[in-house]
Amino acid sequence: MTRVLATGTFDILHPGHVHYLTEAKKLGDELFVIVAWESMIKHKPRPIIPTKQRVMMVNELKVVDRAIAGSKHDIFEPLRKINPDIIALGHDQHFDQQELEKTLKEKGFDIKVVRVSKFRECDICSSGKIIKEIIDRYSTDK
């Protein structure tokens, strides 16, 4: 049985998230998802939705077998419990695929890293773009 791991913030769920997780699931038999804690997100603004609520929402997606909150200290900690065969990266995730594979090997993991394709059928398929659209649409300056 092939276990696939997907990770992300999943702040405001949108079709791009569904595409990412659906493509990740196609890589194996089980799909586990790690939802990042606010404190671990350094490459973009902190999420609006609290971690536990984001985990609950991701767990409700039928393509996901199990979603959990990640570690508050070490992104590699949950990998020891999940023991994935494959890590699926979203098309726009900030990880460098080869660098991640190298780091995983150095930490004693034998995990293949695969980047999934971009979802092309969505005008605003990012939480940031959705937030910007809400701000623009409801700005009091208009």
N, C-alpha and C positions, 0 to 999 in steps of 0.2 A: 504494500500500500504506500503510495507516494503522498507525502505531506507537504503542502505548499504554505508558505508564510507570506502575507502581505502586511505592509506597515503604512501608517500615515496619521495625519491629524484628523481628517474627516470632520471638519468643523461644521460646515453646512452641506449636508448630503445633496448630491446632484448627479446627473447622468454620467459624468466623467468618472465618479467614484464607482458607480454600478458597472461601467465598462471595465475599469481596472480590476475590480474584484471578480467579475465574470471571466475575464481573460486569465486571471491568476488561477482560478478554479480549474480551467481547462488543462492546466499543466500537471494536474495530479488528481488524487482521489479525495483528499480532505483539504479544506482551506481554513487556516487559522489566521486571525488578523490581530495585530498589535496596534492599539490606539495610543498615540503619544500623549504623555502628561504635558500640561502647559509648561512646566518648569524645564522640560527637555527640548522645547522648540526654540531654536536659536536663529534659524535662517529666515524667519518671516514673523509677522505680528502674532502675538498670542491668540489662541482661538477664543471665540465669543462663547461657545457652548462648553459647559464644564465637562471634564474628562468622563466621569461616570455616565453622564447623559449621552455622550458620543459613543461610548462602548455599548450602551443599551440599544441605540439606534442601529449600529453596525450589526449587532447580534440579531436584529430583527430581519435583516436581509436574507432571503432564502438561499442565496448562493454561499453564505458564510456558515461554516460548521461551528466555529467558536471564535468570539472576539474577547480580548482581554486588554486591560490597561497595561502599558509597558512599565518598565522599571523607572523609578524616579532618580536613579543614580548611574545606571550602566545599561546602555541599549542592548548589550549582548546577553545580559542576565536571563531574560525570558527564553532565549534560544535553547538554553540547557534543559528547560522544562518541556518546550514544544518539540524540540528535536526535528526540525524541518529538513526535507531533502532538497527543497528549492525555495529560494527567496525571490518573489516577483516584485520588481520595481515598477512603479508607474512611469509613464513616458517623461514626466516632468519632475520626478523626484530628484533631489539634489545630490544623491549618491553617485559616485563614479563607479561603474560596474566592476571594472578590473581592480580598482583600489579596494573595494569592499570584499571581493573574493580573496585578495591577498591578506587583508586584515582578518577575515574569517579563518583562513588557514593558519595564520600566526597564533590565533586564539584556540586552535585545536578543532575547528569545525570543518567538516567536509560537506559543504553546501554549495550547490550550483546557484548562480545568480542569473536571472533572466529579466530583461526589460520588456514590458508589454507595449503594444502599439497605442498610438494616440486615438482618442475618440473624435471622430470628425463630424458628428451630427449635432453639435451643440454650440449655440452662440456664446453662452457664458458658462463654460464648464470649469469653473474654479471658484472656490469660496471667496477669494479676493475680488474677482470680477462681480460676483453676486453682491457682495457688500458695497462695492463701488456703485453699482447700478442702484441699489437702495438709497445710498447717500445722495446720488445725483437726482433721483426721482423725487425724493422727499425733502430735499434741501429747502430751507426757508428763504434762501436767496433768490429763488425763482419767482 
